Amino acid sequence: MTSQRRAVLIAGPTASGKSALALERAQANGGVIINADAMQVYDTLRIVTARPSVEDEALAEHCLYGAVPAAERFSTGQWVRAAQAVLGDVDPTRELIFVGGTGLYFEALTNGFADVPEISPELTLEVQQEIQALGEPERMALLEAEDPATAQRLKVADPQRVTRAIAVKRATGRALSSFQDDQQPGLLEGWLVERMVLSPDRDVLRERIALRFETMFASGAVEEVEALLSMHLDPSLPVMKAIGVREISDWLDGVHSRDEAITLATIATHQYAKRQRTWFRNRMGDWPRFGLEGAAL
């Protein structure tokens, strides 16, 4: 009889100690660490995106870190397919440790994912501009005209959902609801899954975030951003929106002082961590909570 495959899911806001906990677990159990962070999939920005160091990667097998060129757009659907390939390649007796801060990735692992095609930023912006002056009744009327099936499922026509639905319909010719109806089971269905969300004290997290950017500036983040800027990439690419890129770029251009750049990057990271906490609270509220680097709460 084949034993049940095992996976550990370690989610949490940035700077909460996820990578350290994952490495500790992998070394103890011979597990494989799989990246579940949307920014850490890209190359070029190891330090800026807080990817595991070369030294840490040598201590345990790591997958899907720095695997995508910065010039590409890597969708959630592409990550799901890449993770599925890892599941097929790894020895089934080894524990898989998924670690990161991207909630959609964990949702795809546990609940399944509707693989909606990537929509161009230009089309999304076009729709946003089209509806920005509309009130809720007018937005609903527009959605009903373009995608009545999805409109029937919305209780409130908020701008974000209406923009998404209309953009998908215009880009693909299919209703967003039809993609949602095609949602596949979670990748880990049938597995023995251990779930955890790291949720350290906010003040402790703020101190760690501030220290992180001081360290980044001193250990190669500036050189990484310079290398990225030398590629002259499309500013709308995901990698160009990584926290720290704009702040360091502005410092290099003389717009901000070094201290101002660190402060702005720290503030942006606090805001990002707050959004992550909100996602985990709303979508993963039943997952066990742990403190810094997995300490019991």
NUBA-35324 format. One record per residue (C-alpha): residue number from 1; residue in one letter; z negated, y negated, x. Coordinates in nm, 3 decimals. Each point is the difference from the previous one (the first is absolute). Layout:
BEGIN
NUM; A; Z; Y; X;
...
// end
This chain:
BEGIN
1; M; 0.000; 0.000; 0.000;
2; T; 0.101; -0.339; 0.140;
3; S; -0.292; -0.240; 0.041;
4; Q; 0.018; -0.339; -0.169;
5; R; 0.134; -0.283; 0.217;
6; R; -0.245; -0.279; 0.083;
7; A; 0.042; -0.377; 0.019;
8; V; -0.235; -0.292; 0.055;
9; L; 0.091; -0.340; -0.142;
10; I; -0.168; -0.296; 0.173;
11; A; 0.073; -0.330; -0.173;
12; G; -0.161; -0.338; 0.048;
13; P; 0.058; -0.368; 0.077;
14; T; 0.122; -0.114; 0.338;
15; A; -0.254; 0.011; 0.285;
16; S; -0.231; 0.243; -0.182;
17; G; 0.016; 0.267; 0.269;
18; K; 0.249; 0.239; -0.162;
19; S; 0.188; 0.087; 0.317;
20; A; -0.318; 0.077; 0.196;
21; L; -0.124; 0.227; -0.277;
22; A; 0.336; 0.177; -0.025;
23; L; 0.007; 0.061; 0.375;
24; E; -0.354; 0.137; -0.004;
25; R; 0.091; 0.235; -0.283;
26; A; 0.324; 0.114; 0.167;
27; Q; -0.174; 0.075; 0.329;
28; A; -0.274; 0.195; -0.176;
29; N; 0.234; 0.210; -0.214;
30; G; 0.330; 0.003; 0.188;
31; G; 0.157; -0.202; -0.280;
32; V; 0.317; -0.208; -0.011;
33; I; -0.029; -0.374; -0.074;
34; I; 0.270; -0.143; -0.228;
35; N; 0.047; -0.373; -0.041;
36; A; -0.040; -0.138; -0.353;
37; D; 0.037; -0.368; 0.087;
38; A; 0.321; -0.183; -0.089;
39; M; -0.004; -0.226; 0.307;
40; Q; -0.097; 0.259; 0.259;
41; V; 0.319; 0.197; -0.065;
42; Y; 0.196; -0.266; 0.193;
43; D; 0.051; -0.013; 0.373;
44; T; -0.037; -0.313; 0.221;
45; L; -0.335; -0.113; -0.148;
46; R; -0.256; 0.259; 0.113;
47; I; -0.273; -0.256; 0.073;
48; V; 0.075; -0.245; -0.281;
49; T; -0.009; 0.276; -0.264;
50; A; -0.302; 0.172; 0.161;
51; R; 0.179; 0.331; 0.053;
52; P; -0.192; 0.264; 0.197;
53; S; 0.021; -0.056; 0.374;
54; V; 0.206; 0.219; 0.230;
55; E; -0.328; 0.145; 0.129;
56; D; -0.116; 0.091; -0.352;
57; E; 0.336; 0.152; -0.088;
58; A; -0.037; 0.227; 0.304;
59; L; -0.328; 0.138; -0.137;
60; A; 0.146; 0.136; -0.325;
61; E; 0.338; 0.046; -0.161;
62; H; 0.113; -0.314; -0.186;
63; C; 0.299; -0.021; -0.237;
64; L; 0.196; -0.288; -0.158;
65; Y; -0.139; -0.269; 0.230;
66; G; 0.257; -0.241; 0.146;
67; A; 0.274; 0.231; -0.124;
68; V; 0.219; -0.262; -0.172;
69; P; 0.198; -0.274; 0.179;
70; A; -0.120; -0.352; -0.078;
71; A; 0.346; -0.094; -0.127;
72; E; -0.022; 0.248; -0.290;
73; R; -0.160; -0.013; -0.344;
74; F; -0.210; 0.310; -0.060;
75; S; -0.078; 0.058; -0.367;
76; T; -0.282; 0.199; -0.153;
77; G; 0.256; 0.260; -0.106;
78; Q; 0.113; 0.038; 0.361;
79; W; -0.361; 0.042; 0.111;
80; V; -0.052; 0.271; -0.262;
81; R; 0.303; 0.191; 0.127;
82; A; -0.115; -0.039; 0.362;
83; A; -0.350; 0.121; -0.089;
84; Q; 0.148; 0.295; -0.187;
85; A; 0.194; 0.095; 0.312;
86; V; -0.322; -0.008; 0.203;
87; L; -0.166; 0.228; -0.255;
88; G; 0.279; 0.249; 0.052;
89; D; -0.008; -0.018; 0.380;
90; V; -0.373; 0.029; 0.069;
91; D; -0.173; 0.337; 0.033;
92; P; -0.148; 0.062; -0.348;
93; T; -0.334; 0.099; 0.148;
94; R; -0.054; -0.348; 0.146;
95; E; -0.178; -0.274; -0.190;
96; L; 0.209; -0.310; -0.076;
97; I; -0.177; -0.335; 0.019;
98; F; 0.173; -0.284; -0.182;
99; V; -0.142; -0.337; 0.103;
100; G; 0.094; -0.356; -0.092;
101; G; -0.032; -0.291; -0.234;
102; T; 0.311; 0.027; -0.219;
103; G; -0.113; 0.103; -0.345;
104; L; 0.344; 0.103; -0.125;
105; Y; 0.025; 0.261; 0.275;
106; F; -0.325; 0.164; -0.110;
107; E; 0.112; -0.016; -0.362;
108; A; 0.317; 0.185; 0.094;
109; L; -0.208; 0.269; 0.170;
110; T; -0.238; 0.056; -0.289;
111; N; 0.172; -0.111; -0.322;
112; G; 0.371; -0.004; 0.081;
113; F; 0.250; -0.279; 0.049;
114; A; 0.298; -0.141; -0.190;
115; D; 0.269; -0.041; 0.266;
116; V; 0.151; -0.332; -0.107;
117; P; 0.283; -0.115; 0.231;
118; E; -0.069; -0.290; 0.235;
119; I; 0.083; -0.330; -0.170;
120; S; 0.135; -0.282; 0.213;
121; P; -0.234; -0.296; 0.056;
122; E; 0.284; -0.231; -0.101;
123; L; 0.031; 0.158; -0.345;
124; T; -0.377; 0.002; -0.047;
125; L; -0.017; -0.369; 0.090;
126; E; 0.287; -0.076; -0.237;
127; V; -0.187; 0.162; -0.290;
128; Q; -0.327; -0.171; 0.096;
129; Q; 0.170; -0.338; -0.010;
130; E; 0.165; 0.084; -0.332;
131; I; -0.329; 0.078; -0.176;
132; Q; -0.240; -0.237; 0.176;
133; A; 0.025; -0.266; -0.271;
134; L; -0.024; 0.248; -0.287;
135; G; -0.311; 0.063; -0.203;
136; E; -0.124; 0.349; -0.084;
137; P; 0.198; 0.030; -0.330;
138; E; 0.322; -0.114; 0.169;
139; R; -0.052; 0.243; 0.288;
140; M; -0.049; 0.286; -0.245;
141; A; 0.312; -0.100; -0.193;
142; L; 0.206; -0.002; 0.320;
143; L; -0.136; 0.340; 0.103;
144; E; 0.069; 0.144; -0.345;
145; A; 0.359; -0.119; 0.030;
146; E; 0.051; 0.151; 0.347;
147; D; -0.228; 0.304; 0.001;
148; P; -0.133; 0.077; -0.349;
149; A; -0.139; 0.340; 0.100;
150; T; -0.229; -0.148; 0.265;
151; A; -0.086; -0.297; -0.222;
152; Q; -0.142; 0.240; -0.260;
153; R; -0.252; 0.126; 0.257;
154; L; -0.131; -0.339; 0.107;
155; K; -0.294; -0.143; -0.189;
156; V; 0.031; -0.333; 0.181;
157; A; 0.318; -0.135; 0.159;
158; D; -0.159; -0.127; 0.320;
159; P; 0.243; -0.156; 0.251;
160; Q; -0.036; 0.270; 0.266;
161; R; 0.076; 0.294; -0.231;
162; V; 0.283; -0.180; -0.177;
163; T; 0.158; -0.099; 0.332;
164; R; -0.023; 0.357; 0.124;
165; A; 0.148; 0.154; -0.315;
166; I; 0.291; -0.245; -0.029;
167; A; 0.083; 0.021; 0.371;
168; V; 0.006; 0.381; -0.011;
169; K; 0.221; 0.002; -0.310;
170; R; 0.247; -0.248; 0.149;
171; A; 0.012; 0.180; 0.334;
172; T; 0.027; 0.358; -0.126;
173; G; 0.117; -0.019; -0.360;
174; R; -0.298; 0.217; -0.093;
175; A; -0.319; -0.094; -0.182;
176; L; -0.311; -0.010; 0.218;
177; S; -0.166; 0.230; -0.255;
178; S; 0.263; 0.268; 0.068;
179; F; -0.103; 0.011; 0.366;
180; Q; -0.363; 0.019; -0.104;
181; D; 0.078; 0.292; -0.230;
182; D; 0.153; 0.186; 0.297;
183; Q; -0.324; -0.023; 0.199;
184; Q; -0.061; 0.311; 0.206;
185; P; -0.340; 0.170; 0.049;
186; G; -0.217; -0.119; 0.287;
187; L; 0.095; 0.139; 0.339;
188; L; -0.340; 0.162; 0.036;
189; E; -0.010; 0.170; -0.340;
190; G; -0.168; 0.337; 0.045;
191; W; -0.159; -0.098; 0.330;
192; L; -0.372; -0.016; 0.076;
193; V; -0.038; -0.378; 0.033;
194; E; -0.297; -0.199; 0.129;
195; R; 0.017; -0.368; -0.099;
196; M; -0.187; -0.298; 0.139;
197; V; 0.019; -0.378; -0.014;
198; L; -0.170; -0.195; 0.279;
199; S; -0.177; -0.297; -0.154;
200; P; -0.215; -0.173; 0.264;
201; D; -0.216; -0.305; -0.063;
202; R; 0.220; -0.308; -0.041;
203; D; -0.180; -0.201; 0.266;
204; V; 0.036; 0.280; 0.251;
205; L; 0.368; 0.029; -0.083;
206; R; 0.050; -0.374; 0.045;
207; E; -0.156; 0.017; 0.347;
208; R; 0.221; 0.294; 0.096;
209; I; 0.313; -0.176; -0.121;
210; A; -0.081; -0.316; 0.199;
211; L; -0.073; 0.203; 0.313;
212; R; 0.320; 0.199; -0.048;
213; F; 0.223; -0.307; 0.027;
214; E; -0.183; -0.136; 0.301;
215; T; 0.059; 0.337; 0.167;
216; M; 0.364; 0.017; -0.113;
217; F; 0.082; -0.337; 0.152;
218; A; -0.148; 0.111; 0.330;
219; S; 0.162; 0.343; 0.011;
220; G; 0.370; -0.041; -0.066;
221; A; 0.052; -0.120; -0.358;
222; V; 0.174; -0.315; 0.120;
223; E; 0.247; 0.198; 0.209;
224; E; 0.072; 0.228; -0.295;
225; V; 0.083; -0.294; -0.226;
226; E; 0.218; -0.152; 0.271;
227; A; 0.191; 0.329; 0.024;
228; L; 0.036; 0.011; -0.378;
229; L; 0.125; -0.359; -0.021;
230; S; 0.255; 0.068; 0.273;
231; M; 0.170; 0.246; -0.238;
232; H; 0.085; -0.286; -0.241;
233; L; -0.072; 0.217; -0.303;
234; D; 0.035; -0.092; -0.367;
235; P; -0.323; -0.186; -0.091;
236; S; -0.019; 0.198; -0.326;
237; L; -0.046; 0.332; 0.182;
238; P; -0.345; 0.160; -0.054;
239; V; -0.086; -0.003; 0.371;
240; M; 0.050; -0.377; 0.013;
241; K; -0.272; -0.037; -0.262;
242; A; -0.263; 0.190; 0.197;
243; I; -0.317; -0.206; 0.027;
244; G; -0.003; -0.168; 0.338;
245; V; 0.376; -0.038; 0.042;
246; R; 0.029; -0.340; -0.166;
247; E; -0.326; -0.126; 0.145;
248; I; 0.089; 0.096; 0.357;
249; S; 0.355; -0.126; -0.047;
250; D; -0.130; -0.339; -0.115;
251; W; -0.233; -0.013; 0.301;
252; L; 0.291; 0.076; 0.232;
253; D; 0.192; -0.286; -0.165;
254; G; -0.291; -0.238; 0.048;
255; V; -0.075; -0.029; -0.372;
256; H; -0.356; 0.129; 0.043;
257; S; -0.249; 0.033; 0.280;
258; R; -0.109; 0.346; 0.110;
259; D; -0.329; -0.032; -0.189;
260; E; 0.180; -0.120; -0.313;
261; A; 0.240; 0.294; 0.016;
262; I; -0.290; 0.244; 0.027;
263; T; -0.181; -0.168; -0.288;
264; L; 0.307; 0.008; -0.225;
265; A; 0.072; 0.364; 0.083;
266; T; -0.363; 0.088; -0.067;
267; I; 0.007; -0.175; -0.339;
268; A; 0.324; 0.180; -0.093;
269; T; -0.157; 0.332; 0.095;
270; H; -0.310; -0.069; -0.210;
271; Q; 0.227; -0.069; -0.297;
272; Y; 0.194; 0.319; 0.065;
273; A; -0.321; 0.203; 0.025;
274; K; -0.112; -0.147; -0.333;
275; R; 0.326; 0.112; -0.164;
276; Q; -0.045; 0.346; 0.149;
277; R; -0.355; 0.023; -0.133;
278; T; 0.122; -0.102; -0.346;
279; W; 0.268; 0.272; 0.005;
280; F; -0.245; 0.268; 0.112;
281; R; -0.252; -0.108; -0.263;
282; N; 0.254; -0.003; -0.284;
283; R; 0.219; 0.296; 0.094;
284; M; -0.233; 0.220; 0.206;
285; G; -0.332; -0.075; -0.164;
286; D; -0.105; 0.365; -0.014;
287; W; 0.045; 0.060; 0.375;
288; P; -0.326; 0.035; 0.197;
289; R; -0.097; -0.317; 0.190;
290; F; -0.115; -0.014; 0.361;
291; G; -0.108; -0.274; 0.236;
292; L; 0.130; -0.100; 0.340;
293; E; 0.197; 0.280; 0.167;
294; G; -0.112; 0.249; -0.263;
295; A; -0.378; -0.058; -0.004;
296; A; -0.151; 0.123; -0.326;
297; L; -0.087; -0.266; -0.259;
// end
